[in-house]
Amino acid sequence: MYDNKNKIERVIFVSGILKLETPCMIGSGNDTNTDIDVVKDNNDIPYIPRSSIAGVLRSFLSDGSKEDDEPEYVKCLFGKRKKDNDESTISPIYFYDMNMINYSNERISTRDGVKLDYKTKTSMENNKYNYEVIENGSCFLFRMEIQLRRKLSYLNDKVESILYRILYSMIDGEIRLGGKTNRGLGKCTIDKNSIKILDLNFKDEEYLEENLTKWFNFDWNSFDGNKKLDELKHETHINNIKTIKVPLNIDTSIIIRSYNNLENSDQKHITSNGIPVIPGTSWGGAIRSGCYKILKLFYDKLLKLDDDKIDNKINNKINDKINSNINCIFGYVDIESKKAETSKILIEEAKINNGRTLYQTRVKIDRFTGGAAESALFNEEPIYGGETYLTIKIKSKEDWITGLLILVIKDIQNGFIPIGGETSVGRGIMNGDKIYIDNEVVDSNTERKYLKSLYDFIVGGVSK
């Protein structure tokens, strides 16, 4: 028997050009070229699967809530899983695989990663890996379709509001795709002028035949829109993300090694589309190490502990507190307990402007003889000088996190926390004198407020 509630009353088609602003890593599960290869189609061209964009947007609209805590309209529009006596529902929103429209061989590059011990800032044994990324500047065709049936007609206005929020968030670069998004990868934007929206309402008797004809003859390659983005009904959304920006100068030189496309050098500084960059992972490792050292110093001083006299029980208790605070900021995954928490901060990848690449020949010294070690001559290409920006987005209302980050940033500005490799020979040292939060310079009063919050947080932790 025909179910009248399933009658389609409205169809909305949306398309646009999505551009990667930073490299994107979407793993395919294969390790033919690297430890993590990007997903590719039958023609060996990378694409973005529909499941990736659907999952990211669902999480975005529900503010990262778990499935049980999602708003009801998100469950209705993205589908429900069957639980207990509830029925599963199919999503009325359909996404399509996003195919690349400007492919070339240069669109895929390889990056190296290594897990660091944040206490010593040295690499952990057997934790080096490499992975493929789709380079920034790559463009994809974004397509989505909404089929609203009679039983969900009460969501007509909500659908427009959600569509408006999705598209404007993508215009503003708030949506990120793939892995390592909290370390700057996967930032993407949609060109507002490329967006086309075709809204077909089958409840409108006057245009019913015309709308049905457009639906039956619809072609993604040739359709014309009939509604502008700003004509959609929408609500005002408040962005609760706090943005820290720090202008920095490179004092001497910096090298974050890339072992790809090496011709005349054994190692050179990493680039993205030929532009030297500081990856979010490099910033993250240094900042995490700085956070650990500052928290350790504070807890030791507040408890008036002497490292030589501290017993293991107290030391373990302090380390547990520090690690808990670090995990609160940077997130964690515990495979044994099957628990995980996402990072509360996002660190952007940063370009280096006005730096110079210099070719150098170096030799490893035998520490016992003071002479050159045999077969240890090597060449490298570090970046000398230049300016960059450290950008951190804080996805938390907890001011103590901001206070801790301000202290770490000051250490970076004063050269106490270098960035990248070969720091023992003076590389990676930076300087700066300004910190901006939401485009407002941090003055002494603002700084005092955040540091007071950090102090109260740590004292509260010590007293427990």
N, C-alpha and C positions, 0 to 999 in steps of 0.2 A: 504494500500500500504506500502511496506517495506521502511523504512527510512534508507538509506545507511549511514547517518551521525551517527546513533546509533549503528553501527557495533562495537563490542568490538575488539580492536586491541592489547591490552596488559593487562595482569593480573599479579599483584604482591601480593604474600602471605608473611606475616612476622609473626614470633612468637618469644617469648623470655620469660624468667622468671623474673617477677617483684617482688621486695622485698621491704617491708615497712621498712624504716630507722627510722621513728618515728610513733607513733600511728596514726590511721586514723579514722575519724568520718564521715561516710556517712549515714545520717538518712534515715529511711524507712517510716517515717510518723506515726509510731506506738509508743505507750508509755506503752507497757505491763510491761517491766522490769524497765525502767527508763523514764524520761521525753522525752528522744530522744534515741530510739533503733536503732542500726545499721541494715542495710538491710540484709536479710537472704533469702536463697532459700527454697525449699520445705522440705529439710532435716535439716533445721535450721542451716545451715552452712553459714557464711557471705561470700559475694561476692562483686565485684565492678561492678556496672552496666555499660553497654556500653555507655549510655548517659553521665555518669560522665567523662569518659576518652575523649569522643568526644568533650564535651563542654570545658574542660580544655585545650585541645590541640588547639582548634579553637581560644580560647582567647590568648593562648601563642603565636601562629603564627601571630596574629594581634596586639600583644603588648597591649592587653586589650582594644582595640578600640571598640566603639559601632558599631553595625551592619552596619550602613550607611557609616562609615568611614573605614571599613575593606578594605585591599588590594583586588583587583579584583580576584587575583588567589585564595585567601582564600574563597571568595564567590563561585567561580566555583568548588573548590574541596570539600567544606563542604556544599554546597547547598545554594540556595537563596529562601527567602520567597517572595510570590507574593505581589508586591506593584504597585499601579497605573496601568500603561500599561505593566509593566514588567511581564514576566512569571516566575513562581517558577521553580526551578531545583532540581533534586535529587542529593544527594552527591555520587560521585564515590568512596568515601572512606568508607569502612564498618568496624566497630569495633564490637567485640564480648564481651559478659559478661566475666569478669575475675574471674574464679573459683579458690578458695583456694586449694593449693596442699599439704599443711602440717597442716591440721586442727587438733586442740585439744581443750579441754575445756578452757585451759589457754589463748587461742587466743583472748578472749573477756574479757574486764575488764570495770569497771565503774569508772567514774570520777565525781567530784563535781565542780560546778561552782557557782559563786556569782558575781553579778554586784556591783562594788564599786563606791562610791562617791569619785572622784579623788581629790576633794578639801580637804576632811577629811580623805581619805583612810579607810573609814569604810563601811561596807556592807549596801546596800540599802534594805529597808524593802520589803518583799515579792519578792525578786529577787534571791533567791537561787534555784538551779536546779541541776540535775545530767544527765549524758549522757553516753552511751556506746561507747567504741572505740575498734577497731581492733588493737591488740598490734603489736609493731614493731617486725621484724623477720618473720612476716607472708609472705608467698610467693604465688603468683598468676600466672596463665598462661595468658600472654598477646598475643592477636591475632588481626591482622588487615589485610584487603584485599582491594586492589585497582583495580578497573575495569575501564580502560581508553578507552573511545569510540573515534571514528574517529573525532567527532566534537571538542574534547578536546586534540587532538594529539599534538597541539602546546605546550601543557604543559608537554610533555614527560620529558624534562630536569628539569623543575621546580618540577615535582613530585619527582624525585630522590633527588633533593636538599632539599625539604621539609622532605622527609623520613629520610635523613641523619641528618637533624637538630633535628627532633623529637627524633630519637634514641640516638643521642649523648647527647641531653639535658637530657634524661632519664638516661643515663649512668652516667652523672655528677650530678644527683640529683636535677636538676632545676625544674622538674615537681612535682606538689603537688596535691593531690586528696582529695576531701571531704571538710568538714567545718573547720574553725579556722586555715586555712593554714598560715595566716599571724602571727599566734602565735605558729608556729613550728610544727603543726600537718600535717600529710599527705605526708611527704617527702618520695619519693620512688626512687629506682634505678633499672636499668636492667643490669644484668650480660652480658657484651659484648660477652663472650664466649658462651652464651646460645642463641644468636640471630641467626635465620635462615631466609634467604631471597630466595624465589623462584620467579624469574622474567621470565615470559612467554610472548614472543613477537610473535604475530601471523602475523606480516608483514614480518617476516623472512621466506621466502619460503623454504629454505634449511632444517629448523628445524620445519616447520609448523606441520607436522603429529606428531612428537615427542612431541611438546609442547601441542597440542590438547589432546593427550593421557594423558599427565600429569595432564592437567586441568580436564578432565572428570573423572579421577581416583583419584583425589586429596583426601588426608586424613590428617587432622591436626595431627593425632597421629603418622604418619609414613613418612611424606614427607621429602625429602632431599633438602637442599638449593643449589643454583647454582651461588650465587653471595655473595661476602663479603661486609661488611658495607663500608669499605674504598674504594671499587670500584665504589660506587655510585658517580655520578657527584654532586658536591656541591660548595657552596659559603662560603666565610669567614664571620662569624657573630661576631659582637663586642658586648660583654656583658657590658651594661652600669650600672650594679648593683654595688654599693659600699658596701664593707663588713667591718664592725667594729668587732674586736675581743678583748675581755678584759679578761685576766687571773685574777681570784679572789680567795682569801682564805677566808674561813668561820672562823670568829674570835672566836665565841663561839658555838652556836648551831642554828639550823634552823628547823622549822616544817611547812610544807604545808599539811594540814590535808587530810587524806584519811580515809574514814569510811568503806572501803571494806575489807572483809576477816579478820575481827578483831576477835582475839581469846583471848588474855590475856590483851588487851589494849582497852581503850575507843576511842583512836585516835592514829594514827601513821603517819609518813611522807610518802608521796606518792612515789610509785615506778613504774617502767616500766620493766616488766620481771625480777623483783627482784632487780633492780638497782635503788637507789634513784635518783630522778630527780627534776629539777626546771622547771615546765611547762612554756611555752611562755606566757600564760595568767597571771601567777604570776609576771614575769618580766614586762609584759606590763602594769599591774595596777600600779606598783611602778614607772615605768618610766613616765607614763602619769601624775601621781600625781606630780612627780618632775618637769616635763615640765611646768605644770600649775603654780607651786609656783615660778619658776624662771621668767616666763613671767610676772606674777603679780608683782613681785618685780621690774623688769626692767621698766614696764609701770608706776608704782607708783613713782619710783625714777626720771624717765625722766620728768614726769609731775609735780614732786615735790608735791605729794599729801599726805595729812595726813588723815588716815582712819577715824579719829574722826570728821573731818571737810568736808569730801567729800560728795557731794550731790548725790541723787539717780540717777539723769540723767547722770552725768559723770561716776558714778560707773557702771551703766548699759552699757554705751558706751564702757568702758574699758573691761568689762566682755564679751561683744559681740566680741570684737577684739581677746581676748584671746581664747575664745571658737572657733572662726573661725580658728585661727592658730592651735589649738589642733586638730580640725576636719580635717584640711588639712593634718596633719601628720598621725593621727590614723584612719581616715575615719569615716563615719557616715551613718546612715540610718534614714531618716525622713519620717515616714509613712504618716503623714498628707499631706505634700507637694509632696510625692512620689519622693523624691530626695535622691540620695545616692552617696557616693564617697568611693572608696576602699582605704585601708591603704597604705601609701607610705613607710612603714617600715615593715619588717618581722623579728620577734624575734624567734630564735631557742629555742627548748627545750634543756636543759643542764643537763648532767649527773654530779653527785657528786662523785668524786673519793677520796678514802682513808678516808672517813668519818666513824664514829662509831655510831651505833644505841644503845642508852642507854634507859633502861626501868626506868621510873620515876613514883612515886606516889605523887600527889599534892592534895591540899585541897583549896577550895574557902574560902576566908576570908570575914566575914561580916564587911563591911566598917564602920558601926556604933558602933559595940561592940569591934571590933578588934579580935574577936574570930572566930572559925571555923563555917562556915555556915552549917546548918543541911543538911544531905544527899548530900554533895557537894564534896565527895572524888572521885578522878578520876585518871586514869593511862594513860600515853602517852609514845610514843617512838619517840623522836626527833633525829636528826642527829647531832653529835658533830664533829667539825673540818672538814677537807677535802678541796679539791680544785674543782673549776668549771670554766667554760668559759661562758661569756655572748657574744652571737653572734647576731649582728643586721645587716640585709641587707637593704640598702637604695635604693629604686626604684625611685629616683628623682635626678635631677641635681642641685637642689636648695641647695647651700652650707650652708644657714642659718639653715637648719634642722640638718645638721651634727654638726654645732657649738653648737646648743642647746643640742643635745645628748651628746656632749663631756662634757658640764657642768653637766648634770645629772649623767653621768658616774663617774665624779670626786666626786660628792656627794656620790655615792654608794661606791667608793673606800675609802672614808674617814669616812664611817659609818653613814652618815647623812640620807641616805635612806635605811632602812632595807627591807629585802625581806621576804615574807611569813607572818605567823601568830605569835601571842604572842610577838609582837615587844615591847610591854610595859614592858616585863620582860627581855629584852635584847637579844631576838632571832633575827636571820636574819641579823646581822651586818657583813659586809664583808670589806676586805681591798685589795688593789692592787696599783701598781704604773706605769703600762704600758697600753697604748692603741695602738692598731694596726689598720691601715686602709689599706686594700688590702695588708696585710702582711708587711707593712712598719710601723715602730714605729712612733708615732706622737711626733715630737719634738716641741720646742717652736715656731719655724717659721710656721710650719704647723698649730699648734693650733691657732696662732695669725691670720692666714688667715681666718680660719673658724669662729672665734669669731668676726672678723671685718665684715664678711658677716652677722652674726647675728645682730650685732649692727646696721649696715646700714638698715637691714630689719625692725627692731623695730623702729628706728628713722623715717624711711619713713612712717611707719604706724601711728606714733604719729602725724606727720605733716599733715596728711590727714584730 
